[in-house]
Amino acid sequence: MKCPYCGGLESKVIDSRPLDEGVRRRRKCLACGARFTTYERIQLHNIFVIKKDGRREEFNRAKLSLGIRKACEKRPLPIGAIDKFIDNIEAELYNGGKTEVPSSLIGDLVMEGLKKLDHIAYVRFASVYREFADIGDLKQTVDNLAASGMVTPANQLPLLPSKAVNSLIAHHQNSKIKVHNDKAKIKN
């Protein structure tokens, strides 16, 4: 195991603990003496993700984790909630028994889970995943979330006060009208 501090290739396992899906090991680098943690997971078979453009790439847990962590950044979530969420998605993919899955399936699993975990993170992820074109798309997603009857987690503030949303939409529509009128004046 390569030391993350000095790059040394020799390390000694000083503690090992089983986890739900693998093993956690504390290691000590024999070159510099630094301690670090590694995780081992059992991988039953490779899963390939079919991208929107038809390309296939191997499932990458780190890539999934990065997207979810970005959406959950600075949110008041319990420690370990994100890792457990990622573990659940990964387990669902591997337990499905398929060697290829569309990227849309992974995106939908993330959306479904974030909707239950944190509404703000859900909207953040949705804005990228669904490629919102304007504030109207955002408002529609927020309205659908509010209308779904899902209980907002106790530690979560409202997404946007309704006055703020209406003000943003009005401003956006007025900007579009002004640009359209300016273009019409230039043509005349």
ABEGO torsion letter per residue (X at the ends): XBBAAAGBABBBBABBBBBAAEBBBBBBBAAAGBBBBBBBBBBABBBBBBBAAGBBBBBBAAAAAAAAAAAABGBBBBBGAAAAAAAAAAAAAAAAGBABBBAAAAAAAAAAAAAAABAAAAAAAAAAAAGBABAAAAAAAAAAAAAAGBBBBAABBBABBAAAAAAAAAAAAAAAAAAAAAAAAAAX
